[in-house]
Amino acid sequence: MADNEITIESVIKTIEKSNDLNLDSIFSEYPPECIPTKLKTPAGDKAKRAKYESIDINLYEDKANMVAFRVKVDRILLWIKTLHVWYYDHLGNSAEHDIRWFDDPADWNKNAGGNKAICIEILAKHPHDTDNPLLYKVTFFISTGVIQIQGNAKDKFVKRDFPILIALIKKIKEFNGEQVIQHNTPTSSPVKEANEEDTLGKLDDDQTCEKQLFENKGDVNNNNESKSSNQSNEWSVTQFRPEKMLERMENFFVLALDKICTKQSELFSAKMKTMEDSYINHIKENDNKLAKVLESVSKIQSAKSDSTNACDQKIFNKLNTLEHENSDLKMSLQQVKHTTELDKFQLQSKLDQQTSQSELQKVNHNKSQKQLEFEINKLETTIHEKDDKLKTLVSSCNELKSKLEEKDDELYSLKQHSCRDDGAAQFQDVPPRTRRSAQNNTDKPHVILIGTSNTERIDVSKLSSKFTMEKRIAYTLPDTEVSLREIEHAPDIIVFHSLTNELREKSAEICVNKMKEIVSLADELYPSSKVIISTPTPRADNESFNMKGQLISVLLKQEYFDTEEVYLCDHSNLAKKGRAVPRFLCEDDKYHLSDRRCKCVRSKYSRYS
């Protein structure tokens, strides 16, 4: 047990020296906003019974070749980083393993829906075999927090990988400290459990992406920039730290170059060793052949001293041929050594050149960064100045607007007063058609107002102390006629405000003719009463109704222009250029008069009365 702990501790130290344990390095591919805040509960019974960060080897049957465990929602990013460091960074660079990493879906972002998963295949690497056998496969279901391991070598994961992963996740958590992202406790939400076929199933090429060693890490300055642009744009205001970003980019680049050089050196050494072994084997074979030939020659010479010169010449020719072949092989070996030395020198030159270019790019990037910061500060100053100027303009505009409204009110007030008769006799007394008794002359005149809902808000008690007034509501002209017939005592004045509703369904001519009939009926029933017709008020709910009301007003003026028995109360001063003024109308229906205009109409009725 002590030896095992020492081994795990040494492995962790090796990983810590050669890998970056910062969680920021995985945010470009696995943004925190793509990690669920609550885990779904697996639907399968065995997945539900899986322990948190602990393996129960008796959970699955032996023939399934599977083990599983669960992780909590606040440790998902830690486990992704831990699996990435152990399998992709560490075992992926070893000569004994071939690691294949798949993401489902290929690109994780806020708009990517569905269940997300990470699949890692661990294969045994053999130098002379093209097909590497699968040892086991690790599948991490992000939505449920279940990690399944399946394969013939699952026991290797249980005995070797799992203790290292537990120790490594503690080290990563200690390294990041408070940067570890916390989430809520998982809640229940039924999902389909991954069965044996799902665990070992085929991943769709359109939805997954296989990681390639060194490519993602060696292209930190270019490829990853486009991939994390959305995230950088969202965090640029609050989390942009150029010094830390440049330091991390430099560390990643140096680490990638170191791994490239190490890998190239290993490949070069393996190639040289293979070639040397091959040539040594050829030389040994030729030496053995030569020894056999020499042995045969010596046997022939001792056994047959009287052999012919032709046979001796043939053997010597064969011997010379073998010697020439041996010398040619030695020359070829020397030539290959020179070629490999030249290739090694060229690779070293390219590496030095790329290093110098990266340093130059770093200097240029620092210059551009300072220039951008200067421009940003300048733009912020300009924006503040423009903002202050805009606030001043808005304040001035509001003051001018309030003054304009006051002037507009004065204008309409003057327009209203201009309609009055300001002659020597301010009001003209209209004598009744029949003489009243002395007792009636001492009484106040009585006025009856028959109108639509526009007159409901007129308080008749506040009109004037010189006469009494009674208000009756009639929404249509037929209702007005009925209300007229219901009057018991003849009033002094009858005011009709009954055309605003009728014009919506009838033409202007019909409305005017019906109004004439009602006026004639009033003259017939109450010949001593004076009649006042209130023209339709301007409205903004329908332009056609507004124009029809203006036409009715014109026709009534034409009809009763020279008639002394009938007076018209005109409301054209409530409009401007034929259109109703919005502030004179209710905001709800743009038809009924506002409280302000009701007072104006009430004053008109008082004047005419």
C-alpha positions as CSV (number, residue, x, y, z in Angstrom):
1,M,0.0,0.0,0.0
2,A,2.9,2.4,0.8
3,D,4.5,1.6,-2.6
4,N,1.2,2.3,-4.4
5,E,0.9,5.8,-2.6
6,I,4.4,6.6,-3.5
7,T,3.7,5.7,-7.2
8,I,0.6,7.8,-7.3
9,E,2.4,10.8,-5.7
10,S,5.2,10.5,-8.2
11,V,2.8,10.4,-11.1
12,I,0.9,13.5,-9.8
13,K,4.2,15.4,-9.5
14,T,5.2,14.4,-13.0
15,I,1.8,15.6,-14.4
16,E,1.9,18.8,-12.4
17,K,5.3,19.7,-13.8
18,S,4.4,19.0,-17.5
19,N,0.8,20.2,-17.7
20,D,-1.3,23.2,-17.0
21,L,-3.8,22.6,-14.2
22,N,-5.7,25.9,-14.6
23,L,-9.4,25.5,-15.4
24,D,-9.3,28.5,-17.8
25,S,-7.6,26.3,-20.4
26,I,-10.8,24.3,-21.0
27,F,-13.3,27.2,-21.0
28,S,-12.9,27.7,-24.8
29,E,-14.2,24.2,-25.6
30,Y,-16.4,23.7,-22.6
31,P,-17.9,27.1,-21.5
32,P,-19.3,27.2,-18.0
33,E,-22.7,28.3,-19.3
34,C,-23.0,25.0,-21.2
35,I,-22.7,23.0,-17.9
36,P,-26.1,22.3,-16.3
37,T,-27.0,23.9,-13.0
38,K,-29.0,20.9,-12.0
39,L,-28.4,17.2,-12.9
40,K,-31.1,14.9,-14.2
41,T,-31.7,11.6,-12.4
42,P,-30.8,8.6,-14.5
43,A,-33.8,6.4,-15.4
44,G,-31.9,3.1,-15.0
45,D,-31.8,1.4,-11.7
46,K,-28.1,0.5,-11.8
47,A,-27.1,4.1,-12.8
48,K,-29.2,5.4,-9.9
49,R,-27.4,3.1,-7.5
50,A,-24.0,4.2,-8.7
51,K,-21.9,5.8,-5.9
52,Y,-20.5,9.3,-6.0
53,E,-16.8,9.2,-6.9
54,S,-16.6,5.7,-5.7
55,I,-16.7,2.4,-7.7
56,D,-18.9,-0.6,-6.8
57,I,-17.4,-3.5,-8.8
58,N,-20.4,-5.6,-8.0
59,L,-22.9,-3.2,-9.5
60,Y,-22.8,-4.7,-13.0
61,E,-22.5,-8.3,-14.1
62,D,-19.1,-9.7,-15.1
63,K,-20.1,-10.3,-18.7
64,A,-21.0,-6.6,-19.1
65,N,-17.3,-5.6,-18.5
66,M,-18.5,-2.3,-17.1
67,V,-18.1,-0.1,-14.0
68,A,-19.6,3.3,-13.2
69,F,-19.7,6.1,-10.7
70,R,-21.4,9.5,-10.4
71,V,-20.2,13.0,-9.8
72,K,-21.9,16.1,-8.4
73,V,-22.9,19.1,-10.5
74,D,-20.4,21.4,-8.9
75,R,-17.5,19.0,-9.9
76,I,-18.3,18.5,-13.6
77,L,-15.8,21.0,-14.8
78,L,-13.2,19.6,-12.4
79,W,-13.7,16.0,-13.8
80,I,-13.6,17.2,-17.4
81,K,-10.2,18.9,-16.7
82,T,-9.0,15.9,-14.8
83,L,-9.9,13.4,-17.6
84,H,-8.3,15.8,-20.1
85,V,-5.0,16.1,-18.2
86,W,-4.7,12.4,-17.5
87,Y,-5.8,10.8,-20.8
88,Y,-5.4,13.5,-23.4
89,D,-2.3,15.3,-22.1
90,H,-0.5,12.5,-20.2
91,L,-1.3,9.1,-21.7
92,G,-1.8,10.6,-25.2
93,N,1.9,11.5,-25.3
94,S,3.1,8.1,-24.1
95,A,4.3,5.4,-26.5
96,E,2.1,2.7,-25.0
97,H,-1.4,4.3,-25.5
98,D,-3.4,5.8,-28.3
99,I,-6.1,8.2,-27.0
100,R,-9.2,9.2,-29.0
101,W,-11.4,11.9,-27.6
102,F,-14.9,12.7,-28.9
103,D,-17.3,15.5,-28.0
104,D,-21.0,15.3,-28.5
105,P,-22.0,17.8,-29.9
106,A,-18.8,18.9,-31.6
107,D,-19.2,22.6,-30.6
108,W,-20.5,23.4,-27.1
109,N,-22.2,26.8,-26.8
110,K,-25.3,28.4,-25.2
111,N,-27.5,27.5,-28.2
112,A,-26.4,23.9,-28.4
113,G,-29.4,21.9,-27.0
114,G,-29.8,18.2,-26.1
115,N,-27.8,16.0,-23.8
116,K,-24.0,16.5,-23.9
117,A,-21.4,13.7,-23.5
118,I,-17.7,13.1,-23.7
119,C,-16.3,9.8,-25.0
120,I,-12.7,8.7,-24.5
121,E,-11.3,5.6,-26.1
122,I,-8.0,4.1,-24.7
123,L,-6.2,1.9,-27.1
124,A,-3.0,-0.1,-26.7
125,K,-0.3,1.1,-29.2
126,H,1.9,-1.4,-31.0
127,P,4.7,-0.1,-33.2
128,H,4.3,-2.8,-35.9
129,D,0.5,-3.1,-35.9
130,T,-1.8,-0.8,-37.8
131,D,-4.9,-1.7,-35.7
132,N,-4.6,-0.8,-32.0
133,P,-6.9,-2.9,-29.8
134,L,-9.4,-1.1,-27.6
135,L,-8.6,-1.5,-23.9
136,Y,-11.7,0.3,-22.5
137,K,-13.9,3.3,-23.2
138,V,-14.8,6.1,-20.8
139,T,-18.1,7.9,-21.4
140,F,-19.1,11.0,-19.3
141,F,-22.8,11.9,-19.5
142,I,-22.9,15.6,-18.6
143,S,-26.7,15.9,-18.1
144,T,-26.8,13.1,-15.4
145,G,-23.2,13.2,-14.0
146,V,-22.7,9.5,-14.7
147,I,-19.2,8.2,-15.8
148,Q,-19.2,4.7,-17.3
149,I,-16.2,2.6,-18.1
150,Q,-16.6,-0.4,-20.4
151,G,-14.1,-2.8,-21.9
152,N,-12.0,-5.9,-21.4
153,A,-9.4,-3.9,-19.4
154,K,-11.9,-2.2,-17.1
155,D,-10.0,-3.7,-14.1
156,K,-7.0,-1.7,-15.2
157,F,-9.0,1.5,-14.9
158,V,-10.2,0.4,-11.4
159,K,-6.8,-0.4,-10.1
160,R,-4.6,2.1,-11.8
161,D,-6.5,5.1,-13.4
162,F,-9.2,5.7,-10.7
163,P,-6.9,6.3,-7.7
164,I,-4.8,8.6,-9.9
165,L,-7.9,10.5,-11.1
166,I,-9.1,11.0,-7.4
167,A,-5.6,12.3,-6.4
168,L,-5.4,14.4,-9.5
169,I,-8.8,16.1,-9.0
170,K,-7.8,17.1,-5.5
171,K,-4.6,18.6,-6.8
172,I,-6.5,20.5,-9.5
173,K,-9.0,21.8,-7.0
174,E,-6.2,23.0,-4.7
175,F,-4.5,24.7,-7.6
176,N,-7.6,26.6,-8.8
177,G,-8.9,27.5,-5.3
178,E,-11.9,29.8,-5.4
179,Q,-12.0,29.7,-9.2
180,V,-13.9,26.4,-9.1
181,I,-17.5,27.1,-10.4
182,Q,-20.2,26.1,-7.9
183,H,-23.7,24.9,-9.0
184,N,-26.9,23.8,-7.4
185,T,-27.7,20.4,-5.9
186,P,-29.0,17.9,-8.6
187,T,-32.7,17.4,-8.9
188,S,-34.9,14.6,-10.4
189,S,-35.7,14.7,-14.1
190,P,-36.1,11.3,-15.8
191,V,-33.7,10.6,-18.7
192,K,-33.0,7.5,-20.7
193,E,-30.1,5.5,-19.2
194,A,-27.3,4.6,-21.6
195,N,-27.3,0.9,-22.1
196,E,-24.5,-1.4,-23.3
197,E,-25.0,-0.4,-26.9
198,D,-25.2,3.3,-26.1
199,T,-21.9,3.0,-24.1
200,L,-20.1,1.2,-27.0
201,G,-22.3,2.6,-29.7
202,K,-21.3,4.6,-32.8
203,L,-21.0,8.3,-32.5
204,D,-22.6,10.4,-35.3
205,D,-19.9,12.1,-37.4
206,D,-22.1,15.2,-37.8
207,Q,-22.5,15.6,-34.0
208,T,-19.1,14.6,-32.7
209,C,-15.6,15.8,-33.2
210,E,-12.4,13.8,-32.5
211,K,-9.5,15.6,-30.8
212,Q,-6.1,15.5,-32.5
213,L,-2.9,15.6,-30.4
214,F,-0.9,18.8,-30.5
215,E,-3.1,20.5,-33.1
216,N,-5.4,22.2,-30.7
217,K,-2.6,23.2,-28.3
218,G,0.0,24.3,-30.9
219,D,-2.5,26.7,-32.6
220,V,-3.3,28.7,-29.5
221,N,-2.6,32.0,-31.1
222,N,-4.9,31.4,-34.1
223,N,-7.5,28.7,-34.1
224,N,-8.7,29.0,-30.5
225,E,-9.1,32.7,-31.0
226,S,-12.2,32.3,-33.3
227,K,-13.6,29.5,-31.2
228,S,-13.7,31.5,-28.0
229,S,-14.6,34.9,-29.6
230,N,-18.2,34.9,-28.4
231,Q,-17.2,34.2,-24.8
232,S,-14.4,36.8,-25.0
233,N,-16.8,39.4,-26.3
234,E,-19.2,38.8,-23.4
235,W,-16.5,38.9,-20.7
236,S,-14.2,41.5,-22.3
237,V,-15.5,44.3,-20.0
238,T,-15.3,42.6,-16.6
239,Q,-12.8,39.8,-17.1
240,F,-10.2,41.0,-19.6
241,R,-6.7,40.5,-18.2
242,P,-4.2,40.9,-21.0
243,E,-1.1,40.0,-18.8
244,K,-2.6,36.8,-17.7
245,M,-3.8,35.9,-21.2
246,L,-0.3,36.5,-22.7
247,E,1.4,34.6,-19.9
248,R,-1.0,31.6,-20.4
249,M,-0.6,31.8,-24.2
250,E,3.2,31.8,-23.8
251,N,3.1,28.9,-21.4
252,F,0.9,26.9,-23.8
253,F,3.1,27.7,-26.8
254,V,6.3,26.7,-25.0
255,L,4.7,23.5,-23.7
256,A,3.4,22.6,-27.2
257,L,6.9,23.3,-28.7
258,D,8.5,21.2,-26.0
259,K,6.2,18.3,-26.7
260,I,6.7,18.6,-30.4
261,C,10.5,18.5,-30.0
262,T,10.2,15.6,-27.6
263,K,7.9,13.7,-30.0
264,Q,10.1,14.4,-33.0
265,S,13.2,13.3,-31.0
266,E,11.5,10.1,-30.0
267,L,10.4,9.5,-33.6
268,F,13.9,10.3,-34.9
269,S,15.5,8.0,-32.4
270,A,13.0,5.2,-33.1
271,K,13.6,5.6,-36.8
272,M,17.4,5.6,-36.4
273,K,17.2,2.5,-34.2
274,T,15.1,0.7,-36.7
275,M,17.4,1.5,-39.5
276,E,20.5,0.6,-37.6
277,D,18.9,-2.7,-36.5
278,S,18.0,-3.5,-40.1
279,Y,21.4,-2.7,-41.5
280,I,23.1,-4.6,-38.7
281,N,20.9,-7.6,-39.4
282,H,21.8,-7.4,-43.1
283,I,25.5,-7.2,-42.3
284,K,25.3,-10.1,-39.9
285,E,23.5,-12.1,-42.6
286,N,26.2,-11.3,-45.1
287,D,28.9,-12.1,-42.6
288,N,27.3,-15.4,-42.0
289,K,27.1,-16.1,-45.7
290,L,30.7,-15.1,-46.1
291,A,31.8,-17.3,-43.3
292,K,29.8,-20.2,-44.8
293,V,31.4,-19.6,-48.1
294,L,34.9,-19.4,-46.6
295,E,34.2,-22.6,-44.7
296,S,33.0,-24.3,-47.9
297,V,36.1,-23.0,-49.8
298,S,38.4,-24.4,-47.1
299,K,36.6,-27.7,-47.1
300,I,36.7,-27.9,-50.9
301,Q,40.4,-27.0,-50.9
302,S,41.2,-29.6,-48.2
303,A,39.0,-32.3,-49.8
304,K,39.7,-31.7,-53.4
305,S,43.1,-30.3,-53.8
306,D,43.1,-31.4,-57.4
307,S,40.0,-29.4,-58.3
308,T,40.0,-27.5,-61.6
309,N,41.0,-23.9,-61.9
310,A,37.5,-23.1,-63.3
311,C,35.8,-24.2,-60.1
312,D,38.2,-22.2,-57.9
313,Q,37.7,-19.1,-60.1
314,K,33.9,-19.4,-59.7
315,I,34.1,-19.5,-55.9
316,F,36.5,-16.6,-55.8
317,N,34.2,-14.6,-58.0
318,K,31.3,-15.3,-55.6
319,L,33.4,-14.3,-52.7
320,N,34.4,-11.0,-54.3
321,T,30.7,-10.3,-55.1
322,L,29.7,-10.8,-51.5
323,E,32.5,-8.5,-50.3
324,H,31.3,-5.8,-52.7
325,E,27.7,-6.1,-51.5
326,N,28.9,-5.8,-47.9
327,S,30.9,-2.6,-48.7
328,D,27.9,-1.1,-50.5
329,L,25.6,-1.8,-47.5
330,K,28.1,0.0,-45.2
331,M,28.2,3.0,-47.6
332,S,24.4,3.1,-47.7
333,L,24.3,3.1,-43.9
334,Q,26.7,5.9,-43.7
335,Q,24.7,7.9,-46.2
336,V,21.5,7.4,-44.2
337,K,23.2,8.7,-41.1
338,H,24.4,11.8,-42.9
339,T,20.8,12.4,-44.2
340,T,19.2,12.0,-40.8
341,E,21.8,14.5,-39.3
342,L,20.9,17.0,-42.0
343,D,17.1,16.6,-41.3
344,K,17.7,17.0,-37.6
345,F,19.6,20.3,-38.3
346,Q,16.9,21.6,-40.6
347,L,14.2,20.8,-38.0
348,Q,16.2,22.6,-35.3
349,S,16.5,25.6,-37.6
350,K,12.8,25.7,-38.2
351,L,12.1,25.5,-34.5
352,D,14.5,28.4,-33.8
353,Q,12.8,30.4,-36.5
354,Q,9.3,29.8,-35.2
355,T,10.5,30.7,-31.7
356,S,11.8,34.0,-32.9
357,Q,8.6,34.7,-34.8
358,S,6.5,34.0,-31.7
359,E,8.7,36.5,-29.8
360,L,8.2,39.1,-32.5
361,Q,4.4,38.5,-32.5
362,K,4.4,38.9,-28.7
363,V,6.1,42.3,-29.0
364,N,3.7,43.4,-31.8
365,H,0.7,42.2,-29.8
366,N,1.8,44.3,-26.7
367,K,2.1,47.4,-28.9
368,S,-1.3,46.9,-30.5
369,Q,-2.7,46.2,-27.0
370,K,-1.4,49.5,-25.7
371,Q,-2.7,51.3,-28.7
372,L,-6.1,49.8,-28.3
373,E,-6.3,50.7,-24.6
374,F,-5.4,54.3,-25.5
375,E,-8.1,54.5,-28.2
376,I,-10.6,53.0,-25.7
377,N,-9.8,55.6,-23.1
378,K,-10.1,58.3,-25.7
379,L,-13.5,57.0,-26.9
380,E,-14.8,56.7,-23.3
381,T,-13.9,60.4,-22.7
382,T,-15.6,61.4,-26.0
383,I,-18.7,59.3,-25.0
384,H,-18.9,61.0,-21.6
385,E,-18.7,64.4,-23.2
386,K,-21.4,63.6,-25.7
387,D,-23.5,62.1,-23.0
388,D,-23.3,65.3,-20.9
389,K,-24.1,67.4,-24.0
390,L,-27.1,65.1,-24.8
391,K,-28.4,65.5,-21.3
392,T,-28.2,69.3,-21.6
393,L,-30.0,69.2,-24.9
394,V,-32.7,66.9,-23.5
395,S,-33.2,69.3,-20.6
396,S,-33.5,72.2,-22.9
397,C,-35.9,70.3,-25.2
398,N,-38.1,69.5,-22.2
399,E,-38.1,73.2,-21.2
400,L,-39.0,74.3,-24.7
401,K,-41.7,71.6,-24.9
402,S,-43.3,72.8,-21.7
403,K,-43.2,76.4,-22.9
404,L,-44.7,75.3,-26.3
405,E,-47.5,73.6,-24.5
406,E,-48.2,76.7,-22.4
407,K,-48.2,78.9,-25.6
408,D,-50.4,76.4,-27.3
409,D,-52.9,76.6,-24.4
410,E,-52.8,80.4,-24.6
411,L,-53.4,80.2,-28.4
412,Y,-56.5,78.0,-28.0
413,S,-57.7,80.1,-25.1
414,L,-57.4,83.2,-27.3
415,K,-59.1,81.4,-30.1
416,Q,-61.9,80.5,-27.8
417,H,-62.3,84.0,-26.5
418,S,-62.2,85.3,-30.1
419,C,-65.5,83.4,-30.8
420,R,-67.3,85.5,-28.2
421,D,-69.2,88.6,-29.0
422,D,-67.3,91.3,-27.2
423,G,-69.4,94.3,-28.4
424,A,-71.1,96.8,-26.3
425,A,-73.8,94.4,-25.4
426,Q,-71.9,91.3,-24.3
427,F,-75.0,89.1,-24.3
428,Q,-78.3,89.5,-26.2
429,D,-81.5,88.7,-24.4
430,V,-83.8,86.8,-26.7
431,P,-87.4,87.6,-25.8
432,P,-89.7,84.6,-25.4
433,R,-92.5,84.1,-27.9
434,T,-95.2,84.4,-25.2
435,R,-95.3,86.8,-22.3
436,R,-94.6,85.4,-19.0
437,S,-96.5,86.3,-15.9
438,A,-94.9,88.6,-13.4
439,Q,-94.4,85.6,-11.2
440,N,-92.5,83.6,-13.9
441,N,-90.2,86.6,-14.7
442,T,-89.0,86.6,-11.2
443,D,-88.0,82.9,-11.4
444,K,-84.7,81.7,-12.8
445,P,-84.7,80.3,-16.4
446,H,-84.8,76.5,-16.6
447,V,-82.6,74.7,-19.1
448,I,-82.8,71.0,-20.2
449,L,-79.7,69.4,-21.7
450,I,-80.3,66.3,-23.7
451,G,-77.1,64.7,-24.8
452,T,-74.9,61.6,-25.3
453,S,-72.3,60.1,-23.0
454,N,-70.0,63.1,-23.8
455,T,-72.3,65.2,-21.4
456,E,-72.1,62.7,-18.5
457,R,-69.1,64.4,-17.1
458,I,-70.7,67.9,-17.1
459,D,-71.7,69.0,-13.6
460,V,-74.9,71.1,-14.3
461,S,-74.9,72.5,-10.7
462,K,-71.7,74.4,-11.5
463,L,-72.7,76.0,-14.8
464,S,-74.3,79.2,-13.5
465,S,-76.3,80.7,-10.7
466,K,-78.5,82.7,-13.1
467,F,-80.5,79.6,-14.3
468,T,-81.3,76.1,-13.3
469,M,-80.3,73.2,-15.5
470,E,-81.5,69.6,-15.9
471,K,-79.5,66.9,-17.8
472,R,-80.9,63.9,-19.6
473,I,-78.8,61.2,-21.4
474,A,-79.9,60.1,-24.8
475,Y,-77.4,58.1,-26.8
476,T,-79.2,58.2,-30.2
477,L,-81.5,60.6,-32.1
478,P,-84.6,58.3,-31.5
479,D,-83.7,58.3,-27.8
480,T,-83.5,62.1,-28.0
481,E,-87.0,62.3,-29.4
482,V,-88.4,60.0,-26.7
483,S,-86.7,62.1,-24.0
484,L,-88.1,65.3,-25.6
485,R,-91.6,63.9,-25.4
486,E,-91.2,63.0,-21.7
487,I,-90.7,66.6,-20.6
488,E,-93.6,67.6,-18.4
489,H,-93.1,71.4,-18.2
490,A,-91.9,73.6,-21.0
491,P,-88.3,74.8,-20.3
492,D,-86.9,78.1,-21.3
493,I,-84.1,76.5,-23.2
494,I,-83.5,73.0,-24.7
495,V,-79.9,72.1,-25.6
496,F,-79.4,69.1,-27.9
497,H,-76.0,67.3,-28.0
498,S,-77.1,64.2,-29.9
499,L,-75.1,63.8,-33.1
500,T,-71.8,62.3,-32.0
501,N,-73.0,58.7,-31.9
502,E,-75.5,58.9,-34.7
503,L,-72.9,59.8,-37.4
504,R,-71.1,56.5,-37.0
505,E,-73.9,54.5,-38.7
506,K,-75.8,57.1,-40.7
507,S,-74.8,59.6,-43.4
508,A,-74.5,63.3,-42.7
509,E,-77.7,64.2,-44.7
510,I,-79.8,61.7,-42.7
511,C,-78.4,63.0,-39.4
512,V,-79.2,66.6,-40.3
513,N,-82.7,65.7,-41.5
514,K,-83.4,63.8,-38.3
515,M,-82.1,66.7,-36.3
516,K,-84.4,69.1,-38.2
517,E,-87.4,66.8,-37.3
518,I,-86.5,66.9,-33.6
519,V,-86.2,70.7,-33.7
520,S,-89.6,70.9,-35.4
521,L,-91.0,68.6,-32.8
522,A,-89.6,70.8,-30.0
523,D,-91.1,73.9,-31.6
524,E,-94.4,72.0,-31.8
525,L,-94.4,70.7,-28.3
526,Y,-92.8,73.7,-26.6
527,P,-93.2,76.8,-28.8
528,S,-92.0,79.1,-26.1
529,S,-88.7,77.3,-25.6
530,K,-85.4,78.4,-27.2
531,V,-83.4,75.6,-29.0
532,I,-79.6,75.3,-29.0
533,I,-78.0,72.6,-31.2
534,S,-74.5,71.5,-30.0
535,T,-72.5,70.5,-33.1
536,P,-70.4,67.2,-33.1
537,T,-67.1,67.6,-31.2
538,P,-63.8,66.7,-33.0
539,R,-62.7,63.1,-32.5
540,A,-59.4,61.2,-33.1
541,D,-60.6,57.6,-33.0
542,N,-61.7,57.6,-36.7
543,E,-60.8,60.2,-39.3
544,S,-63.9,59.4,-41.4
545,F,-66.2,60.0,-38.4
546,N,-64.3,63.3,-37.7
547,M,-64.8,64.5,-41.3
548,K,-68.5,63.5,-41.2
549,G,-68.9,65.5,-38.0
550,Q,-67.4,68.6,-39.7
551,L,-69.8,68.1,-42.6
552,I,-72.8,67.9,-40.3
553,S,-71.7,71.1,-38.6
554,V,-71.5,72.9,-42.0
555,L,-74.9,71.6,-43.0
556,L,-76.5,72.7,-39.7
557,K,-74.9,76.2,-40.0
558,Q,-76.3,76.5,-43.6
559,E,-79.7,75.4,-42.4
560,Y,-80.1,77.6,-39.4
561,F,-77.8,80.5,-40.4
562,D,-80.7,83.1,-40.5
563,T,-83.0,81.4,-38.0
564,E,-83.6,83.3,-34.7
565,E,-85.4,80.4,-33.0
566,V,-82.4,78.0,-33.2
567,Y,-78.9,78.7,-32.1
568,L,-75.7,76.6,-32.8
569,C,-73.0,75.9,-30.3
570,D,-69.9,75.4,-32.5
571,H,-66.9,73.3,-31.2
572,S,-64.5,73.8,-34.1
573,N,-62.1,75.6,-31.8
574,L,-61.3,72.2,-30.2
575,A,-59.6,71.2,-33.5
576,K,-56.5,72.4,-35.2
577,K,-56.6,72.5,-39.1
578,G,-59.6,70.1,-39.0
579,R,-57.9,67.5,-36.7
580,A,-58.7,67.0,-33.1
581,V,-56.1,68.1,-30.5
582,P,-55.1,65.0,-28.6
583,R,-54.9,66.7,-25.2
584,F,-58.6,67.7,-25.4
585,L,-59.7,64.1,-25.7
586,C,-59.5,61.1,-23.3
587,E,-56.5,58.9,-23.9
588,D,-58.5,55.7,-23.6
589,D,-60.9,56.0,-26.6
590,K,-59.8,59.3,-28.2
591,Y,-63.5,60.2,-28.5
592,H,-64.9,61.4,-25.2
593,L,-63.8,64.9,-24.0
594,S,-61.2,65.3,-21.3
595,D,-62.0,67.0,-18.0
596,R,-60.3,70.1,-19.3
597,R,-62.5,70.3,-22.5
598,C,-65.6,69.4,-20.5
599,K,-65.1,72.7,-18.6
600,C,-64.8,74.5,-21.9
601,V,-68.0,73.1,-23.3
602,R,-69.8,73.8,-20.0
603,S,-68.7,77.5,-20.3
604,K,-70.1,77.6,-23.8
605,Y,-73.4,76.3,-22.7
606,S,-73.5,78.9,-20.0
607,R,-72.8,81.7,-22.5
608,Y,-75.5,80.6,-24.9
609,S,-78.0,80.1,-22.1
